[in-house]
Amino acid sequence: MQMSREQSRIRNFCIIAHIDHGKSTLADRLLEHTGALSAREMQEQVLDSMDLERERGITIKLRAVRIIHKAADGQEYQLNLIDTPGHVDFSYEVSRSLAACEGALLVVDASQGIEAQTLANVYLALDHNLEIIPVINKIDLPSANPDEACAELEDVIGLDGSTAIRASAKTGEGIDAILNRIVSDVPAPTGDLEAPLRALIFDSHYDAYRGVIAYIRVMEGSLREGQRIRMMAGSKEFEVAELGIFRPAPTAVQELKAGEVGFVASAIKNVKDCRVGDTITDARRSATTPLPGYRKAKPMVYCGLFPVEPGDFDRLREALDKLSLNDASLIWEPETSVALGFGFRCGFLGLLHMEIVQERLEREYGLELVTTAPSVLYRVTKLDGEIEEIQNPSQMPGAGLIEKMEEPFVKANIMMPKDFVGPVMELCQDRRGNFINMEYISTQRVLITYEMPLSEIIFDFFDRLKSSTRGYASLDYEVVGYRQADLVRLDILVANEAMDALSLIVHKDRAFHRGKAIVERLRGLIPRHMFEIPIQAAIGQRIIARESIKALRKNVLAKCYGGDISRKRKLLEKQKEGKRRMKQVGDVEIPQEAFMSVLSIGDEK
Amino acid sequence: MSWGLYVHVPFCLGKCAYCDFVSYPFVQAEAGRYLWALRREMELCPATGELPLTAPDTVFIGGGTPTIMPGKCLADLIRDLAARFRWPESAEVTIEANPGTIDRLKLAGLRTAGVNRLSIGMQAAYPQTLATLGRRHTYADVIESVQAARDTGFTNLNLDLIFGVPGQTLDEWRATIALACSLEPEHIAAYSLEIPEGTRLFQLVERSELEPCPEETELEMYQLLRQNLARHGYRQYEISNFARPGHKCWHNLRYWHNGNYLGLGPAAHSHFNGHRWSNHSEIERYVTALDAGEFPLAEDEQLDRRTQMAETMFMGLRLKWGVNLLAFRERFGVNASELYSGEIDRLLRLGLIEIADDHLRLTEVGLPVANIVFAEFL
């Protein structure tokens, strides 16, 4: 095996942290400190380039930036900072970017201490044998307690707290120490320069001019412009049109060698041909085995998206098409609904992914959408032995055909101050959780682990968790498999007609309670009509809850002051416009928010 | 061509709790500038090019509270208007008045100047409801005003009433109707309270300090109004208007017929044959424009045919006898029943309208929910 002298001066690292613990600010500071950006170019949080990312303070797409650092030994080192998303929905992407590194900065907020995602990310990093450099950030805050945070590092993770670097990304304190530690502690990449090419795709993104841009870490061999390459899982072949690195502006290079990180563009039209986790090899001199760990991300949460204006159907399809170019994990297929007309059933990695897609469709494509309540992917075994996967309540077979039903379960880690253990456990029990473990991570804070249905997590769980802990709890979860459950389909009937878009699959024991809550909510949302409207919740033929909306009694414009008829007309036009924006189902007009209402129903008994 | 003249007087004693109109507390100097500007506008207005050579046959001086102005100012103004527009003696000349702002002297002056109809803002009879509305008078003031009007020879009186006020009960409303009828006005207009955004009442309701009147109660009040006024000999001729025979308000009928009118004064609206315009509503802008010799135009809209027809429909439907389909065809050259066949079918099916004697009108069922019907024609 051959290793170059250059390889010994490369360090590939990432930053892992719980959301809001200052990852992006630290990345900015590292870039600024090494002169990758001049102060004038410096824009806060440059790595989060999408507007949405910046607004939500989360990182959706990872980026890789090369910075040059002159270390204490007088040598210049090439440091590749690989940014990772911080949210559970994107944990597969996190794992791929960790696989591209040899080390990780573990950032912990000095006033918050370790949180659920810190832990999840640390375990992921340890799984990948990364060298972990703990950084206690935000020590400039008055509420900072770095000693306590260090103690948590030792007690919970087993890291030597005394080696943690105390820093403030805001003031710049400790940045130098961090850079020097990366050089001294993170191992240089190894990888045979002469071996057949193996490069890991840890992210990809679609560019309108250059096609798909793959972010890669070359593990073995090298990659040159013009080279013929093959995707080992996707098996398609392409020619390398452009190679480059980010510093952070894209800069073309002739070659990327084992150990290096960069990007490659090969006129690939669709991100689905260039999936995260796949291995790029040389088409003529192929590696025999791909890099480990590739899997296709499977959507876990589904919902229907319908245009408010029926005429926008084509625009919605085009927008989804474009978004999918950039998002291999977004899947969709046409769906029709009696209530909502023509739209799409879409699958997402998780709730956050779903919200991001909805928001991008509305913001970037100017679409107005009606969204149905999200559903998980259920597994139904029928009496004839056939197994069906169901992501839409309307597909659920009749009760007489079902042998058993299973639903995805997650292992949820929740951290909170010890005073909130009671309410959190109550919430988890209430959401059909099975208690697994409880552990004190410090004298003040507790980690509890539950297994519970994913469907309960996507049903307003995070908001409830936050409100029952005054915002102090943090949550992380991963899907652990399918469990059998006693599930039924709850139908909602408005004016005696079943509203397909409002149906949902719920646990039998909770059907009554939820049905009651939904019909009560709808009574407040659907405006009065000329006739009384019954609203019912039903399981099969059995009505389990009922409300009714009284008929409209009075609606007349008052006095016409001094002949201001335009004003009258405008008022009537507004009324008519409001009516037009509702969905007409039979004789009943239903406002759009009604279709999401099933989600935001409080769960109190 | 028949048309009406409207003159807006933007002054009030103070703002009522439900009022979202531009109005100003009465200040002598302001009123002087206003009157000066109004006379400029009278001179200027033929320049609009729409003003017919004929005289108006209805005149309406509204507000605000026109009668807050000194009697002599008002009488002079009306005389100047009459000299300028030369309406015939037979014209209906109405002025709006609030109890407490009129006395025999003022009313006699108005009579002499040619005013022959008086519309009094009674609104309510009971102190707590008057207080909720922010009115600054009592029922006793109303009695006095009516008495003074009769003494000075007014034979055509209207009383304005409001129902559906927060806190108002059905019994209170029944008594209020009786108290209004006991004053024997020739005309009664009764509106259900609207609470526009930006008003004091709106704030109170927002802050849950006041409970808005439930729809059911409002409807009961409305039906009670119709029954009890009918018993006292008042015939309903519009959603909110009731008159003894021969005393309908011709000026307001013009609005409902989507007819022509010229509005003078701040915030006044005008309409001639599909052309609508309005004046600046702030006094300052109104005066400044006229001072500079300009027309105080705020909005100017040439309605397309479709909109003119829609307005003719929804305004006409307010009338008890409805829209005259023959007149509609004569005016627009199309049959409303063909043009709106889909809408009419739907509304007929819901039982909200009926067609009889070449008129399209609201049914008993449609009357309380008239907006639903109106909106169909837009």
Interface residues (C-beta under 8 A of the other chain):
Chain A: R528 M530 K550 L552 R553 K554 N555 V556 L557 A558 K559 C560 Y561 G562 G563 D564 I565 S566 K568 R569 L572 E573 Q575 K576 K579
Chain B: Y6 H8 F21 F60 G62 A189 Y191 S192 L193 E194 E215 E216 E218 L219 Y222 I239 S240 N252 Y255 N258 Y261 G263 A267 A268 H269 S270 H271 R276 S278 E299 E301 T307 A310 E311 F314 M315 L350 L352 L367 P368 V369 A370 N371 I372 F374 A375 L378
